[in-house]
């Protein structure tokens, strides 16, 4: 074996960075859970001061703070021995409703690690692993990770990018949000368009229960409600708009879901599909965003599809071409990319 020492050193440098990131992830989850980032965002503090403020142990906290500084998630002033967050760090780590809030993503990584034994067996056998079979940190982390992006873009950019949809919503429309999870997208739309009716559907009953509680806290009444149902069988019809947020690729039979959605829409209705950003070719997705989505897809998305009927296994990096085929095979004749962000593609489908 001929080893190029320079290339080996380059790869080992990448390893050091990756291992540090993996081990740091757990500290982010702990810091978020204990409110440490929020407390540190208030003002700089020593470990002892922050421990008093957060009712935590100062020795453990000192080590946690050192990890944050070494990872670039906090600042350290050697003269005063105080730690602090920059405005940008606080915006991403301590402001729950900011579009850059990231702790939820680390909760998802917790679920992936807990799924290692199941996925080891699944890779041997080809068996699926349903969404409902994961640790609850996946459900909460997914909501907290995706909600900021929805809050920042859904009402201000994505819905206005669809032909005639915003006007219908302002006037009063009937909307189905399929695969709604904890209901973040449904509630955001319900708050923005008080004249419209929104029904969130998800096959995962615990998520539906959580969504109902969130809608109740938001004071949205019966105009926004949630029901347990799958994408291929959710009830109702004459919908002006059907939305599917970051979950079409998780479905075992996305073509069947597409066909059912087509049947439930009004003739002039619209299907909005939000999917992870991806190009059509693998070589175009070999980048930091693709790395995140392919990793999540290995443990979450592809096994979820495999656990269902058909098991088409689109994966989180399906790309526009494959999604277009799924939509058109379901009976839609019009399909276009309406908007995009670095993390999402937003498509519009019509009869």
C-alpha positions in Angstrom: 0.0 0.0 0.0 1.5 3.3 -1.1 0.6 6.1 1.3 0.9 9.8 0.4 1.8 11.3 3.7 0.5 14.8 2.7 -2.9 13.3 1.7 -3.0 11.2 4.8 -2.3 14.3 7.0 -5.0 16.2 5.1 -7.5 13.4 5.7 -6.6 13.1 9.4 -7.1 16.9 9.8 -10.6 16.4 8.4 -11.1 13.5 10.9 -10.1 15.7 13.9 -12.6 18.3 12.8 -15.4 15.8 12.3 -14.8 14.0 15.6 -14.8 17.3 17.4 -18.1 18.2 15.8 -19.7 14.8 16.7 -18.6 15.0 20.3 -19.6 18.7 20.6 -23.1 17.9 19.4 -24.0 16.3 22.8 -22.9 19.5 24.6 -25.2 21.6 22.5 -28.2 19.4 23.4 -27.4 19.7 27.1 -26.8 23.4 26.9 -30.1 23.9 25.1 -32.0 21.7 27.5 -30.7 23.5 30.6 -31.1 27.0 29.1 -27.4 27.7 29.3 -27.2 29.5 26.0 -30.2 31.7 26.8 -28.6 32.6 30.2 -25.2 33.3 28.6 -26.8 35.5 26.0 -28.0 37.8 28.7 -24.5 38.9 29.7 -21.0 37.6 30.0 -20.3 35.4 33.0 -17.6 33.3 34.7 -18.5 29.6 35.2 -19.4 30.3 38.8 -21.7 33.2 37.9 -23.4 31.3 35.1 -23.8 28.3 37.5 -25.6 30.5 40.0 -27.8 32.0 37.3 -28.8 28.5 35.9 -28.8 26.4 39.1 -26.1 24.1 37.7 -22.8 22.8 39.1 -19.9 25.2 38.5 -17.2 22.6 37.8 -19.2 20.8 35.2 -20.3 24.2 33.7 -16.6 25.3 33.5 -15.9 22.2 31.4 -19.0 22.8 29.2 -18.1 26.5 28.7 -14.5 25.5 27.7 -16.0 23.1 25.1 -18.2 25.9 23.7 -15.2 28.3 23.4 -13.0 25.6 21.8 -15.8 24.8 19.3 -16.5 28.5 18.4 -19.9 28.4 20.0 -18.9 31.0 22.7 -16.2 33.6 23.3 -13.6 33.5 26.2 -11.9 36.6 27.7 -8.7 35.4 29.4 -8.3 38.6 31.4 -11.6 38.4 33.1 -12.1 34.7 32.8 -15.6 35.3 31.4 -17.5 33.6 28.7 -20.0 35.3 26.3 -21.9 34.9 23.1 -21.6 37.2 20.1 -24.9 38.6 18.7 -24.7 36.0 15.9 -24.0 33.1 18.3 -26.9 34.2 20.5 -29.2 34.5 17.5 -28.5 31.0 16.4 -28.3 29.3 19.8 -30.5 31.2 22.2 -33.3 32.9 20.2 -35.9 30.1 19.6 -37.9 32.0 17.0 -34.9 33.2 14.9 -34.6 31.8 11.3 -31.1 30.6 12.2 -32.0 28.7 15.4 -30.0 25.4 15.3 -30.2 23.4 18.6 -33.1 21.4 17.1 -30.8 19.9 14.5 -28.6 18.5 17.2 -31.7 16.8 18.8 -32.1 15.0 15.5 -28.5 13.7 15.7 -29.4 12.3 19.2 -32.1 10.3 17.6 -29.7 9.0 14.9 -27.3 7.8 17.5 -30.0 6.0 19.4 -31.1 4.3 16.2 -27.6 2.8 15.6 -28.5 -0.8 16.8 -31.7 -0.8 14.7 -30.0 0.6 11.6 -27.1 -1.8 11.9 -29.6 -4.6 11.6 -31.6 -2.9 8.9 -28.5 -2.5 6.7 -27.9 -6.2 7.0 -31.5 -7.3 6.2 -33.0 -4.4 4.2 -35.8 -4.0 6.7 -37.4 -0.6 7.2 -37.4 1.6 10.3 -40.6 3.6 10.6 -40.7 7.2 11.7 -42.7 6.2 14.8 -40.0 3.7 15.8 -37.4 6.4 16.5 -36.7 8.1 19.8 -38.9 11.1 20.6 -36.0 13.5 20.2 -36.4 13.1 16.5 -40.0 14.4 16.5 -39.1 17.4 18.8 -35.8 18.1 17.0 -37.4 18.1 13.6 -40.0 20.6 14.6 -37.5 22.9 16.3 -35.1 22.7 13.3 -37.5 23.3 10.5 -39.9 25.7 12.2 -37.6 28.7 12.1 -37.2 28.3 8.3 -40.9 28.0 7.8 -41.5 31.0 10.0 -39.0 33.1 8.0 -40.1 32.1 4.5 -43.5 30.4 4.3 -45.8 33.4 4.5 -43.4 36.0 3.2 -42.0 34.2 0.2 -43.2 30.7 -0.5 -46.9 31.1 -0.5 -46.8 34.4 -2.5 -44.7 32.6 -5.1 -47.6 30.3 -5.9 -50.1 31.4 -8.6 -53.2 33.0 -7.0 -52.8 31.1 -3.7 -52.2 34.0 -1.4 -55.3 35.8 -2.6 -57.4 32.7 -1.9 -55.9 32.4 1.6 -56.7 36.0 2.4 -60.2 35.6 1.2 -60.9 32.3 2.8 -59.6 28.9 1.6 -59.7 25.3 2.7 -56.2 23.8 3.2 -54.8 20.4 4.1 -51.3 20.1 5.5 -50.3 16.5 4.9 -47.5 15.0 7.0 -47.8 17.9 9.4 -45.8 16.4 12.3 -46.0 18.7 15.3 -48.0 21.1 13.3 -45.6 24.0 13.0 -46.3 24.7 9.3 -50.1 24.4 9.9 -50.1 26.8 12.8 -47.9 29.4 11.0 -50.4 29.4 8.1 -53.4 29.5 10.4 -52.0 32.5 12.3 -51.2 34.4 9.0 -54.6 33.8 7.3 -57.5 34.1 9.8 -60.2 33.7 7.1 -59.0 30.3 6.0 -59.5 26.8 7.4 -56.5 24.5 8.0 -56.5 20.7 8.7 -53.2 19.0 9.5 -52.9 15.3 8.9 -50.2 12.9 10.1 -50.1 9.1 10.6 -48.1 9.5 13.9 -50.7 10.0 16.6 -48.3 11.4 19.3 -47.3 14.1 16.9 -51.0 14.9 16.2 -51.7 15.1 20.0 -48.7 17.5 20.3 -50.0 19.6 17.4 -53.4 19.9 18.9 -51.9 21.2 22.2 -49.8 23.7 20.3 -52.8 25.0 18.3 -54.8 25.3 21.5 -52.0 27.4 23.1 -52.0 29.6 20.0 -55.7 30.2 20.5 -56.6 29.2 16.9 -59.9 27.5 17.7 -61.6 25.0 15.5 -60.4 26.8 12.3 -57.1 25.0 12.7 -57.3 21.3 13.7 -55.4 18.1 13.4 -56.4 14.5 12.6 -54.6 11.1 12.4 -54.5 10.0 8.7 -52.0 8.9 6.1 -51.0 10.8 2.9 -52.9 8.2 0.8 -56.1 8.3 2.8 -56.6 11.6 4.5 -60.3 12.6 4.4 -62.1 15.6 2.8 -62.1 17.2 -0.6 -62.5 20.4 -2.4 -59.2 21.7 -1.0 -57.9 25.0 -2.4 -54.4 24.1 -1.3 -52.6 20.9 -0.1 -49.2 21.3 1.4 -46.5 18.7 2.0 -43.5 19.9 4.0 -40.2 17.9 3.9 -41.9 14.5 3.9 -42.9 13.4 0.4 -39.5 11.6 0.1 -40.2 9.8 3.3 -43.4 8.1 2.0 -43.4 4.5 0.9 -45.8 5.3 -2.0 -45.3 9.0 -3.0 -47.0 8.4 -6.3 -50.1 7.0 -4.5 -50.0 10.0 -2.2 -49.8 12.3 -5.3 -52.8 10.6 -6.9 -54.8 11.0 -3.7 -53.9 14.6 -3.3 -55.0 15.2 -6.9 -58.4 13.7 -6.1 -58.9 15.9 -3.0 -58.1 19.2 -4.7 -60.5 21.5 -6.5 -60.0 21.7 -10.2 -58.2 25.0 -9.8 -56.4 23.9 -6.6 -52.7 23.9 -5.9 -50.3 21.4 -4.3 -47.3 23.0 -2.7 -44.4 20.6 -2.1 -41.5 21.6 0.1 -38.5 19.3 -0.1 -34.8 19.4 1.0 -32.6 21.2 -1.5 -31.0 18.8 -3.9 -29.6 18.7 -7.4 -30.4 15.8 -9.7 -26.9 14.3 -9.9 -25.0 12.9 -7.0 -21.8 14.7 -7.9 -23.7 18.0 -7.6 -24.8 17.2 -4.1 -21.3 16.4 -2.7 -21.2 19.5 -0.5 -21.9 20.4 3.1 -25.7 20.6 2.7 -25.8 17.3 0.8 -23.6 15.7 3.5 -26.3 16.6 6.1 -29.2 15.4 4.1 -27.6 12.2 2.9 -26.6 11.3 6.5 -30.2 12.0 7.7 -31.6 10.1 4.8 -29.5 7.0 5.6 -30.9 6.8 9.2 -34.3 8.4 8.9 -35.8 9.1 5.5 -34.9 6.0 3.4 -35.7 3.5 6.3 -39.1 5.3 6.8 -40.0 4.7 3.2 -38.7 1.1 3.2 -41.0 0.4 6.3 -44.1 1.3 4.2 -45.9 -0.2 1.3 -44.1 0.0 -2.1 -41.0 1.6 -0.4 -39.9 3.7 -3.3 -37.1 5.2 -1.2 -36.7 8.6 -2.9 -34.3 9.7 -0.1 -33.8 13.2 1.1 -31.7 14.1 -2.0 -34.3 13.0 -4.6 -33.8 16.1 -6.8 -36.3 18.0 -9.0 -36.3 15.4 -11.8 -37.5 12.5 -9.6 -40.0 14.6 -7.8 -41.5 15.8 -11.1 -42.0 12.2 -12.2 -43.7 11.3 -8.9 -46.0 14.3 -9.2 -46.9 13.8 -12.8 -47.4 10.0 -12.3 -50.0 11.0 -9.7 -52.1 12.9 -12.3 -50.7 16.4 -12.3 -49.9 18.1 -15.6 -48.2 21.2 -14.3 -45.1 21.3 -12.1 -42.6 24.0 -11.5 -40.0 25.2 -9.0 -41.6 28.3 -7.4 -38.9 29.2 -4.9 -35.8 27.9 -3.1 -33.5 28.5 -0.2 -30.1 26.9 0.6 -32.0 24.2 2.5 -35.3 23.8 0.6 -36.9 23.5 -2.8 -40.5 24.7 -3.1 -42.6 23.3 -6.0 -46.0 24.1 -7.3 -48.2 21.4 -8.9 -51.6 21.9 -10.6 -54.0 19.8 -12.6 
